[in-house]
């Protein structure tokens, strides 16, 4: 389905997020402390300029609108996943060699993007932008 103009930038942001998730997954799967540390530092640098603004934009605009039309479960899941990703980023910033945290970050970020694209944005598009 073609994205409504109000959601296009959110979808574009997801491309960068998936690249970060893939970087984290490769580092975690390698088991190399050096690769994990390098990926953690890349994530720590990218998070405030790429992921955090995306999260804040959704939390200030899209999620309140979805809550207003009764999509509270989707809104809560999105907020919870944003909070967990922020916590994992904080963990990786504090300890860039944390293999468990980078693996969890990789899995959650990947799954979160897929959830938003396949569920959250589809429902948002149908309820908030039915004109297409």
C-alpha atoms as a printed R data frame, in Angstrom:
    type eleno elety resid chain resno      x       y      z
1   ATOM     1    CA   UNK     A     1  0.000   0.000  0.000
2   ATOM     2    CA   UNK     A     2  1.244   3.455 -0.869
3   ATOM     3    CA   UNK     A     3  1.981   5.599  2.193
4   ATOM     4    CA   UNK     A     4  0.063   8.767  2.897
5   ATOM     5    CA   UNK     A     5  2.257  11.880  2.714
6   ATOM     6    CA   UNK     A     6  2.025  12.289  6.506
7   ATOM     7    CA   UNK     A     7  3.722   8.906  6.998
8   ATOM     8    CA   UNK     A     8  6.319   8.925  4.235
9   ATOM     9    CA   UNK     A     9  9.126  10.460  6.294
10  ATOM    10    CA   UNK     A    10  8.465   8.005  9.109
11  ATOM    11    CA   UNK     A    11  8.888   5.142  6.636
12  ATOM    12    CA   UNK     A    12 12.047   6.692  5.239
13  ATOM    13    CA   UNK     A    13 13.477   6.955  8.749
14  ATOM    14    CA   UNK     A    14 12.967   3.229  9.093
15  ATOM    15    CA   UNK     A    15 15.538   2.506  6.404
16  ATOM    16    CA   UNK     A    16 18.280   4.013  8.580
17  ATOM    17    CA   UNK     A    17 16.910   2.228 11.645
18  ATOM    18    CA   UNK     A    18 17.064  -1.126  9.866
19  ATOM    19    CA   UNK     A    19 20.671  -0.437  8.881
20  ATOM    20    CA   UNK     A    20 21.498   0.158 12.555
21  ATOM    21    CA   UNK     A    21 19.663  -3.010 13.553
22  ATOM    22    CA   UNK     A    22 21.622  -4.971 10.960
23  ATOM    23    CA   UNK     A    23 24.918  -3.482 12.143
24  ATOM    24    CA   UNK     A    24 24.055  -4.449 15.714
25  ATOM    25    CA   UNK     A    25 23.007  -7.964 14.665
26  ATOM    26    CA   UNK     A    26 26.227  -8.580 12.722
27  ATOM    27    CA   UNK     A    27 28.305  -7.340 15.659
28  ATOM    28    CA   UNK     A    28 26.392  -9.465 18.157
29  ATOM    29    CA   UNK     A    29 26.584 -12.548 15.944
30  ATOM    30    CA   UNK     A    30 30.315 -12.081 15.436
31  ATOM    31    CA   UNK     A    31 30.979 -12.410 19.150
32  ATOM    32    CA   UNK     A    32 33.909 -10.048 18.680
33  ATOM    33    CA   UNK     A    33 34.245  -7.578 21.553
34  ATOM    34    CA   UNK     A    34 35.828  -5.100 19.132
35  ATOM    35    CA   UNK     A    35 32.944  -5.362 16.654
36  ATOM    36    CA   UNK     A    36 30.405  -5.028 19.451
37  ATOM    37    CA   UNK     A    37 32.164  -1.960 20.833
38  ATOM    38    CA   UNK     A    38 32.425  -0.331 17.415
39  ATOM    39    CA   UNK     A    39 28.760  -1.001 16.616
40  ATOM    40    CA   UNK     A    40 27.710   0.267 20.057
41  ATOM    41    CA   UNK     A    41 29.585   3.506 19.501
42  ATOM    42    CA   UNK     A    42 28.009   3.923 16.061
43  ATOM    43    CA   UNK     A    43 24.564   3.388 17.584
44  ATOM    44    CA   UNK     A    44 25.291   5.837 20.404
45  ATOM    45    CA   UNK     A    45 26.285   8.482 17.854
46  ATOM    46    CA   UNK     A    46 23.305   7.827 15.573
47  ATOM    47    CA   UNK     A    47 20.611   7.486 18.222
48  ATOM    48    CA   UNK     A    48 20.206  11.174 19.166
49  ATOM    49    CA   UNK     A    49 20.205  12.406 15.577
50  ATOM    50    CA   UNK     A    50 18.264   9.618 13.855
51  ATOM    51    CA   UNK     A    51 16.161   7.502 16.210
52  ATOM    52    CA   UNK     A    52 15.299   9.908 19.012
53  ATOM    53    CA   UNK     A    53 13.803  12.611 16.739
54  ATOM    54    CA   UNK     A    54 11.776   9.903 14.975
55  ATOM    55    CA   UNK     A    55 10.466   8.610 18.321
56  ATOM    56    CA   UNK     A    56  9.648  12.107 19.551
57  ATOM    57    CA   UNK     A    57  7.831  12.980 16.350
58  ATOM    58    CA   UNK     A    58  5.671   9.869 16.606
59  ATOM    59    CA   UNK     A    59  5.049  10.438 20.319
60  ATOM    60    CA   UNK     A    60  4.011  14.066 19.813
61  ATOM    61    CA   UNK     A    61  1.961  13.675 16.641
62  ATOM    62    CA   UNK     A    62  0.947  10.236 15.451
63  ATOM    63    CA   UNK     A    63  0.451   8.414 18.746
64  ATOM    64    CA   UNK     A    64 -1.892  10.971 20.374
65  ATOM    65    CA   UNK     A    65 -4.011  10.941 17.235
66  ATOM    66    CA   UNK     A    66 -4.197   7.147 17.312
67  ATOM    67    CA   UNK     A    67 -5.060   7.194 21.016
68  ATOM    68    CA   UNK     A    68 -7.875   9.644 20.263
69  ATOM    69    CA   UNK     A    69 -9.457   7.080 17.931
70  ATOM    70    CA   UNK     A    70 -9.143   4.257 20.469
71  ATOM    71    CA   UNK     A    71 -5.931   2.528 19.342
72  ATOM    72    CA   UNK     A    72 -4.544   2.427 22.879
73  ATOM    73    CA   UNK     A    73 -2.884  -1.001 22.620
74  ATOM    74    CA   UNK     A    74 -0.894   0.026 19.540
75  ATOM    75    CA   UNK     A    75  0.043   3.316 21.174
76  ATOM    76    CA   UNK     A    76  1.194   1.645 24.384
77  ATOM    77    CA   UNK     A    77  3.214  -0.963 22.511
78  ATOM    78    CA   UNK     A    78  4.920   1.756 20.484
79  ATOM    79    CA   UNK     A    79  5.715   3.850 23.564
80  ATOM    80    CA   UNK     A    80  6.972   0.800 25.463
81  ATOM    81    CA   UNK     A    81  9.264  -0.231 22.616
82  ATOM    82    CA   UNK     A    82 10.602   3.315 22.293
83  ATOM    83    CA   UNK     A    83 11.349   3.308 26.025
84  ATOM    84    CA   UNK     A    84 13.086  -0.081 25.837
85  ATOM    85    CA   UNK     A    85 15.194   1.054 22.864
86  ATOM    86    CA   UNK     A    86 16.186   4.191 24.784
87  ATOM    87    CA   UNK     A    87 17.185   2.039 27.778
88  ATOM    88    CA   UNK     A    88 19.245  -0.289 25.592
89  ATOM    89    CA   UNK     A    89 20.959   2.678 23.970
90  ATOM    90    CA   UNK     A    90 21.788   4.012 27.429
91  ATOM    91    CA   UNK     A    91 23.201   0.607 28.382
92  ATOM    92    CA   UNK     A    92 25.335   0.477 25.229
93  ATOM    93    CA   UNK     A    93 26.564   4.016 25.816
94  ATOM    94    CA   UNK     A    94 27.574   3.122 29.373
95  ATOM    95    CA   UNK     A    95 29.104  -0.227 28.381
96  ATOM    96    CA   UNK     A    96 29.785  -0.517 24.650
97  ATOM    97    CA   UNK     A    97 30.994  -4.099 25.078
98  ATOM    98    CA   UNK     A    98 27.654  -5.409 26.398
99  ATOM    99    CA   UNK     A    99 26.945  -8.294 24.019
100 ATOM   100    CA   UNK     A   100 23.539  -9.055 25.534
101 ATOM   101    CA   UNK     A   101 22.390  -5.448 25.165
102 ATOM   102    CA   UNK     A   102 23.527  -5.118 21.558
103 ATOM   103    CA   UNK     A   103 21.787  -8.361 20.643
104 ATOM   104    CA   UNK     A   104 18.592  -7.196 22.353
105 ATOM   105    CA   UNK     A   105 18.859  -3.803 20.651
106 ATOM   106    CA   UNK     A   106 19.263  -5.425 17.233
107 ATOM   107    CA   UNK     A   107 16.255  -7.695 17.673
108 ATOM   108    CA   UNK     A   108 13.993  -5.062 19.181
109 ATOM   109    CA   UNK     A   109 14.818  -2.340 16.663
110 ATOM   110    CA   UNK     A   110 14.275  -4.723 13.737
111 ATOM   111    CA   UNK     A   111 10.987  -6.008 15.159
112 ATOM   112    CA   UNK     A   112  9.849  -2.505 16.096
113 ATOM   113    CA   UNK     A   113 10.343  -1.185 12.568
114 ATOM   114    CA   UNK     A   114  8.479  -4.161 11.126
115 ATOM   115    CA   UNK     A   115  5.647  -3.634 13.627
116 ATOM   116    CA   UNK     A   116  5.339   0.034 12.737
117 ATOM   117    CA   UNK     A   117  5.402  -0.596  8.993
118 ATOM   118    CA   UNK     A   118  3.064  -3.586  8.974
119 ATOM   119    CA   UNK     A   119  0.645  -2.706 11.770
120 ATOM   120    CA   UNK     A   120  0.897   0.781 13.219
121 ATOM   121    CA   UNK     A   121  1.216   2.677  9.946
122 ATOM   122    CA   UNK     A   122 -1.383   0.530  8.184
123 ATOM   123    CA   UNK     A   123 -3.926   1.232 10.908
124 ATOM   124    CA   UNK     A   124 -2.932   4.905 11.077
125 ATOM   125    CA   UNK     A   125 -3.327   5.249  7.358
126 ATOM   126    CA   UNK     A   126 -6.750   3.599  7.351
127 ATOM   127    CA   UNK     A   127 -8.114   5.515 10.365
128 ATOM   128    CA   UNK     A   128 -6.398   8.892 10.140
129 ATOM   129    CA   UNK     A   129 -5.929   9.290  6.384
130 ATOM   130    CA   UNK     A   130 -8.701   7.243  4.733
131 ATOM   131    CA   UNK     A   131 -8.576   9.430  1.614
132 ATOM   132    CA   UNK     A   132 -5.315   7.726  0.666
